[in-house]
Amino acid sequence: MLQLNIKDETAPLKAVVLGTAQSCGPVPKAHKAYDPKSLEHILAGTYPKEADMVREMEAFAIVFEKYKVKVYRPKVLENVNQIFSRDIAFVIEDTLIHANILPDREEEFQAILHVIAQIDANKIVYPPKEVHVEGGDVMPWKDYIFVGTYTAADYPDFITARTNKAAVDFLANQFPQKKVKSFELRKSNTDAKANALHLDCCFQPIGKDKAILHKNGFLVEEEYEWLVSFFGKENIFEISADEMYQMYSNVFSISPQVVVSEKGFTRLNSWLREQGFTVEEIPYAEIAKQEGLLRCSTLPLIRDYGPIK
């Protein structure tokens, strides 16, 4: 059995589900696009090719192998995009939460049932249908659970609004020992530079006390300022709107010292190295065209917190 254990974003990773780009299907029709960045590339004729995305994901898998991380992959479904495993479920402490995702993506969860079967059934939670939540909006960070949300009355109008107020309340009830801190995110169906699809599109903790952050991803300035105060200005790498669009905040931590990043993120990667991180650079720019990157492609199951003191 898998003993799930996720308390933060950066402790040494032991087991993960990495999505797959195999058989991800034809270029979607414009009206089927889930986000403005995908739409932009569909219309421009620059939507990523399957072979390129498969190559990028294999480069990610090779890094996991290097660090001796146990990697699970979804069962390949024909003509289904299964890259973004973070959307379908997430782990907090020893519990896996089934994400209530866009309804036509439920089959992606079915494709990881061989992993789910290795988890104690009492440690798998299926939220009620009024709870809308995706893993990209949920970040366990020590005593906190950070949650990206959108609670305005026009929530139903945004295909980019994925996590609602009911999800924030649900997580607070599910994990009473944690402080659940929610952040209102900026949403747009049409402008990728003005849309924070998930919390990890404009923020992510790294190392032990640092963070990547984009101010305009947040609708409420006080909530952004809370994060600046929480991590300390000197520990924050602030990214521009263009860098948010390129998905700079969607890197992935294998440990507090090791960050996997896109090889084109030169400004970020230089800063990370200045801070003492080992940066594993891989190509991921084609997958980024779908408004998701490294964190989005992973569903961490187990991180190592050492012996219990």
Disulfide bonds with the S-S distance in Angstrom:
none
